[in-house]
Each structure stands twice: as C-alpha cells, then as structure tokens.
Amino acid sequence: MNSMNNVAFGAGKTGAAFDPITYLTRPQVILRIICWLCSIIVWCCISFNAWHRKGRKEFCLYNNDNAACRFGSTIGFIGFLAATAFLVLEAIFQNLSSIKLRRRAVLVDAGFSASWSILYLIVFGYLGIAWGKADYPYLGNGINNCRAAIVFSFFSIAAWGACAYLAHARWQQGADMTEFTSGFDPSAFNNNNNMGVPGGGDGYTAGYGQQQSGTTAADMTANNNYQQQQYTTANDNDPNYHSNPFTAMATQESNVNYQQPSY
C-alpha cells in the first residue's frame, strides 16, 4: 500500500479539493455507473413493458408469472437507488475523517455489492427460465424489453461482483495510521529525556564537560570550604537561614504534656 496516496481504505487525508475528472476515472465510480444504468434498464423494461392486459387484469410476459416481474423490477429499483447512494458516498469518501466511518462504509459496500450480485444471478436465471417457457407475445409487444431485462441482469452480475471485489481490496488495504500522526519522533523524545541526565544527552554532556574543564581542583575545593563555612556559621538572625521544619515539629510535640490513661 502506498502511504503517500492511499492513507485509509484507498483514500487520502481529508481536506483535498474535489476533482471531477479524478472522481469519474476511478474504477469504483465507473463500475457503479454501469450498475446504475443496468438497474434502470432492468427496472424500466420490466415495470413498463413486461406486462400485458387481459380484460381488467395484467399478466407478466414471463410465462404469466407475476412473481417474476415483481421480483425483477424490485431488484432493479433497489439496485438503482443503492448505486446512486454509493456514487454519492464515493464522492464524499475522501472527506470522511473518521477511520471507523470509512471502515463501515467499505464493509457495507462489500456486503451489499456481493449480495446484489447474487440476487441478479437469481433474477437472470428466474427470468431466463420463465421466458423460455413463455408463449410468443401478441404481435411481439414487449419482446425486446423482456430480452433486454434478461441481458442487463447478466451484466449486473459482473458489475456488482466487480464492485464487491474492489470494496474487498479496500478492506484489505486498511488504514496506515502512521500518516495520521502529528510528526512525533521517538528518537527526539529519547534525546530530550536524556538531556537531564549527566552523560545521557549530547548537549548536557558537552556543557558539563566544558564546565569541568574550565574549573581547577583548587577552585572547587575553595568553593566547597566556603559553602561549608556559610552553613556552620548560620544563625537565627541571618535572613537566609531557615530552621529545619522537622526539628520544630519534634520540639512542639515534646512540649505537649502526656497523660497516661487510667484503666
């Protein structure tokens, strides 16, 4: 997976401008448009031209099997609506900032496309068998539409199956979470932690070494003696002198009269 172009489930980071040319040339969009057209043809051919009237009743041209016409037109109509929805989803998929939403969208796409490919296979077989048993329509009315519904049902099997395959490929790509980090560098973090330890970071070690190289042993000894003298000669009148707080607390506790409890 190319992390520079595909960040999460086949799409890059959010915020990119919508490019119609790039959108229309995507394989998912091309296949979805084919599904959209095939579904319209199947739905319209069956709903408007696959029925003939006998008296006050209407009968399906597919061997007078009304269930065949209803089933085929229903699958075509729902496929048309679903293809439209997936086209819109593909247009906004780039701007889905949530990884969970992208994952769910890809999962729904794969599941629905696979299901509709199987359903169109059933429609193709159902309509083909019913049409083979049907009588020739009166004056050939609706014959071309009935045949077109069968042919485009077959095309729909391949189109929806290809959409399911591409959705499955997106699911396998998953998400490259390193592209969503804020540029965190673990090595810089370790170096910053080592800066406070003598010898642990380069900057501290260099500064510490320079300080030590510029100070002689005699100067360090004199400095230590001066600090010790200041500490031993400090008294209560010195504003910089502070008594040990724990010693004061111990003195206060010792002044409290302790009474032994009576039993």
C-alpha positions as CSV (number, residue, x, y, z in Angstrom):
1,M,0.0,0.0,0.0
2,N,1.4,3.4,-1.0
3,S,1.1,5.5,2.2
4,M,1.6,8.7,0.2
5,N,-1.5,8.3,-2.0
6,N,-3.6,5.8,0.0
7,V,-3.9,6.5,3.7
8,A,-7.1,4.9,4.9
9,F,-9.1,2.3,2.9
10,G,-8.0,3.6,-0.5
11,A,-8.4,7.3,0.1
12,G,-6.0,10.0,1.3
13,K,-6.3,12.6,4.0
14,T,-9.3,14.8,4.3
15,G,-9.4,18.4,3.1
16,A,-8.5,17.7,-0.5
17,A,-10.4,19.6,-3.2
18,F,-13.0,17.7,-5.2
19,D,-11.7,16.8,-8.6
20,P,-14.5,15.7,-11.0
21,I,-12.0,14.2,-13.5
22,T,-10.3,12.1,-10.9
23,Y,-13.7,11.1,-9.5
24,L,-15.1,10.0,-12.8
25,T,-12.0,8.0,-13.7
26,R,-12.0,5.9,-10.5
27,P,-12.7,2.2,-11.1
28,Q,-15.3,2.2,-8.3
29,V,-17.2,5.1,-9.9
30,I,-17.1,3.6,-13.4
31,L,-18.4,0.3,-12.2
32,R,-21.0,2.0,-10.1
33,I,-22.3,4.0,-13.1
34,I,-22.6,0.7,-15.0
35,C,-24.6,-0.8,-12.1
36,W,-26.7,2.3,-12.1
37,L,-27.5,2.1,-15.8
38,C,-28.2,-1.7,-15.8
39,S,-30.5,-1.3,-12.8
40,I,-32.5,1.4,-14.5
41,I,-32.8,-0.7,-17.7
42,V,-33.9,-3.8,-15.8
43,W,-36.4,-1.9,-13.7
44,C,-37.9,0.1,-16.6
45,C,-38.1,-2.8,-19.1
46,I,-39.9,-5.0,-16.6
47,S,-42.2,-2.4,-14.9
48,F,-43.4,-0.6,-18.1
49,N,-43.2,-3.2,-20.9
50,A,-43.2,-6.7,-19.4
51,W,-47.0,-6.7,-18.6
52,H,-49.9,-7.3,-20.9
53,R,-53.5,-6.8,-20.1
54,K,-56.2,-9.4,-20.4
55,G,-59.5,-7.8,-19.6
56,R,-59.1,-6.0,-16.3
57,K,-56.1,-8.0,-15.2
58,E,-52.5,-7.6,-16.0
59,F,-50.2,-10.6,-16.6
60,C,-46.5,-10.8,-16.8
61,L,-45.0,-11.7,-20.2
62,Y,-42.6,-14.1,-18.5
63,N,-44.8,-17.1,-18.8
64,N,-47.7,-15.2,-17.0
65,D,-45.6,-15.4,-13.8
66,N,-46.4,-12.2,-12.0
67,A,-43.8,-13.0,-9.3
68,A,-41.0,-13.0,-11.9
69,C,-41.9,-9.4,-13.0
70,R,-42.3,-8.2,-9.4
71,F,-39.1,-9.8,-8.3
72,G,-37.0,-8.5,-11.2
73,S,-38.4,-4.9,-11.1
74,T,-37.9,-4.8,-7.3
75,I,-34.3,-5.8,-7.5
76,G,-33.7,-3.4,-10.3
77,F,-35.3,-0.5,-8.5
78,I,-33.4,-1.1,-5.2
79,G,-30.2,-1.5,-7.2
80,F,-30.8,1.8,-8.9
81,L,-31.2,3.6,-5.5
82,A,-28.2,1.8,-4.0
83,A,-26.0,2.6,-6.9
84,T,-27.0,6.3,-6.6
85,A,-26.2,6.3,-2.9
86,F,-22.8,4.6,-3.4
87,L,-21.9,7.2,-6.1
88,V,-22.6,10.0,-3.5
89,L,-20.7,8.0,-0.9
90,E,-17.7,7.7,-3.2
91,A,-17.8,11.5,-3.8
92,I,-17.6,12.2,-0.1
93,F,-15.4,9.3,0.9
94,Q,-12.3,11.4,0.7
95,N,-13.7,13.8,3.3
96,L,-14.6,11.1,5.9
97,S,-12.2,12.0,8.6
98,S,-13.2,9.1,10.9
99,I,-11.5,5.8,10.3
100,K,-14.5,4.0,11.8
101,L,-16.8,5.6,9.3
102,R,-14.6,4.6,6.4
103,R,-14.4,1.1,7.7
104,R,-18.1,0.8,8.0
105,A,-18.7,2.4,4.5
106,V,-16.3,-0.1,2.9
107,L,-17.9,-3.0,4.8
108,V,-21.4,-2.0,3.7
109,D,-20.2,-1.6,0.1
110,A,-18.6,-5.0,0.0
111,G,-21.6,-6.7,1.7
112,F,-24.3,-5.1,-0.4
113,S,-22.5,-5.4,-3.7
114,A,-21.8,-9.1,-3.1
115,S,-25.5,-9.7,-2.1
116,W,-26.8,-7.8,-5.2
117,S,-24.6,-9.7,-7.5
118,I,-26.1,-12.9,-6.2
119,L,-29.6,-11.5,-6.4
120,Y,-29.1,-10.5,-10.0
121,L,-27.9,-14.0,-10.7
122,I,-31.2,-15.3,-9.3
123,V,-33.1,-12.7,-11.4
124,F,-31.2,-13.7,-14.5
125,G,-31.9,-17.4,-14.0
126,Y,-35.6,-16.8,-13.0
127,L,-36.4,-14.5,-15.9
128,G,-34.4,-16.7,-18.4
129,I,-36.3,-19.9,-17.4
130,A,-39.7,-18.1,-17.4
131,W,-39.1,-16.5,-20.7
132,G,-38.0,-19.8,-22.3
133,K,-41.4,-21.3,-21.3
134,A,-43.5,-18.3,-22.2
135,D,-45.7,-18.0,-25.3
136,Y,-44.8,-15.6,-28.0
137,P,-46.4,-12.2,-27.2
138,Y,-49.3,-10.9,-29.3
139,L,-47.8,-9.0,-32.2
140,G,-44.4,-9.2,-30.4
141,N,-45.3,-6.5,-28.0
142,G,-42.7,-6.1,-25.3
143,I,-40.4,-8.9,-26.6
144,N,-37.3,-6.6,-26.9
145,N,-37.8,-5.2,-23.4
146,C,-38.1,-8.6,-21.9
147,R,-35.0,-9.8,-23.6
148,A,-33.1,-6.6,-22.6
149,A,-34.1,-7.2,-18.9
150,I,-32.5,-10.6,-19.0
151,V,-29.3,-9.4,-20.8
152,F,-28.7,-6.5,-18.5
153,S,-29.4,-8.7,-15.5
154,F,-26.5,-10.8,-16.6
155,F,-24.3,-7.6,-17.0
156,S,-25.4,-6.6,-13.5
157,I,-24.0,-9.8,-12.1
158,A,-20.5,-8.9,-13.3
159,A,-20.7,-5.2,-12.4
160,W,-21.9,-5.7,-8.8
161,G,-19.4,-8.5,-8.4
162,A,-16.6,-6.3,-9.5
163,C,-17.7,-3.6,-7.1
164,A,-17.7,-6.1,-4.3
165,Y,-14.1,-7.2,-5.3
166,L,-12.9,-3.6,-5.2
167,A,-14.5,-3.0,-1.8
168,H,-12.8,-6.1,-0.5
169,A,-9.5,-4.8,-1.8
170,R,-10.1,-1.6,0.1
171,W,-10.9,-3.6,3.2
172,Q,-7.6,-5.5,2.9
173,Q,-5.7,-2.2,2.5
174,G,-7.0,-1.0,5.8
175,A,-5.5,2.2,7.3
176,D,-1.9,3.4,7.5
177,M,-2.1,5.0,10.9
178,T,1.4,6.5,10.7
179,E,0.1,9.1,8.2
180,F,-2.4,10.4,10.8
181,T,0.3,11.1,13.5
182,S,1.4,14.6,14.2
183,G,5.0,14.1,13.2
184,F,6.1,12.5,16.6
185,D,9.8,11.4,16.5
186,P,10.6,8.8,19.2
187,S,14.3,9.5,18.8
188,A,13.8,13.2,19.6
189,F,11.8,12.2,22.7
190,N,14.6,9.9,23.9
191,N,17.2,12.6,23.4
192,N,15.1,15.1,25.3
193,N,14.7,12.8,28.2
194,N,18.5,12.1,28.3
195,M,19.2,15.8,28.4
196,G,18.6,15.9,32.1
197,V,21.0,13.1,32.9
198,P,24.8,13.6,33.0
199,G,26.2,11.7,30.1
200,G,22.7,10.8,28.8
201,G,22.4,13.7,26.3
202,D,24.9,15.3,24.0
203,G,24.0,18.9,25.0
204,Y,24.2,18.3,28.7
205,T,27.4,16.2,28.4
206,A,29.1,18.8,26.3
207,G,28.2,21.6,28.7
208,Y,29.1,19.6,31.7
209,G,32.5,18.7,30.3
210,Q,33.2,22.4,29.4
211,Q,32.3,23.5,32.9
212,Q,34.6,20.9,34.4
213,S,37.4,21.7,32.0
214,G,37.3,25.4,32.9
215,T,37.4,24.8,36.7
216,T,40.5,23.7,38.5
217,A,40.7,21.4,41.5
218,A,41.8,24.2,43.8
219,D,38.8,26.3,42.9
220,M,36.4,23.5,43.5
221,T,38.0,22.8,47.0
222,A,37.8,26.5,47.9
223,N,34.2,26.7,46.8
224,N,33.2,23.7,48.9
225,N,35.0,25.0,52.0
226,Y,33.2,28.4,51.6
227,Q,29.8,26.7,51.4
228,Q,30.5,24.6,54.5
229,Q,31.6,27.6,56.4
230,Q,28.5,29.5,55.5
231,Y,26.3,26.6,56.6
232,T,28.1,26.1,60.0
233,T,28.1,29.9,60.9
234,A,24.4,30.4,60.1
235,N,22.2,31.6,62.9
236,D,18.6,32.6,63.6
237,N,19.3,36.3,62.8
238,D,20.5,35.5,59.4
239,P,17.6,36.2,57.0
240,N,18.9,33.5,54.6
241,Y,18.8,30.9,57.4
242,H,15.8,28.7,57.9
243,S,15.5,26.1,60.7
244,N,14.7,22.6,60.0
245,P,10.9,22.3,60.0
246,F,11.0,18.7,61.2
247,T,13.1,19.8,64.3
248,A,10.5,22.4,65.2
249,M,7.7,19.9,64.9
250,A,9.5,17.5,67.2
251,T,10.0,20.3,69.7
252,Q,6.3,21.2,69.7
253,E,5.4,17.5,70.2
254,S,7.8,17.1,73.1
255,N,6.2,20.2,74.9
256,V,2.8,18.6,75.0
257,N,2.0,17.0,78.3
258,Y,1.3,13.4,78.0
259,Q,-1.3,12.0,80.4
260,Q,-1.4,8.3,80.9
261,P,-4.9,6.9,80.5
262,S,-6.5,5.3,83.5
263,Y,-7.9,1.8,83.3
